[in-house]
């Protein structure tokens, strides 16, 4: 009888554990830490200044123009720029020594102001009319009274008295006026000014339409319709 070999258990060598260095798999992507606040990508505005529009609105430009006119009226800026001349037919008149563009302020029609009609009441209308009649009787004096409406009120400026202001000497023209009258308010006071109706050249006579079309006036002064 054969003798059996004793049962033996084979010992297996333990497999070495794999480490990260031994692995054949691709390494994991390492994320780049976010940049600190002081290393943020610079903005384009850091290199170039923000441009703000320098254009002015129409309202701003209009306001600046009005303020400029007010200063010229109060300071009588344009008076030295105008020249008095004498003509046989019309007598004295005014020429300009500088050019004016359309819309430019030229001169003020200075005189004594009367508020003739306001709030449905005759204020100084009768007084103004009486003075106008007195002036018309004296051909040597003539009448320099200008009636106009402004802000729903009727006004009259009397420039008959001799003064150094040249606006009162601007002659009439119905056919070729280069000025037009315009009323404005400066610090609550009414001023009647003459502005360029068209471009005015150096040496050109200043003219505006007196606007009086009444038969009682034009029948005596026919030149109001023909000049």
Secondary structure, DSSP 8 states (H G I E B T S, - for coil): -------------------TTT--S-----------GGG----GGGTS---------HHHHHHHHHHHHHHHHHHTTTGGGEEEEEETTTEEEEEESS-B-TT-EEEE--SEEEEEEETTEESSHHHHHHHHHHHHH-TTT---EEEEEETTEEEEEE--S--S-GGGG-EE-SSS--EEEEEEEETTEEEEEEEESS-B-TT-B-EE------HHHHTT-THHHH-
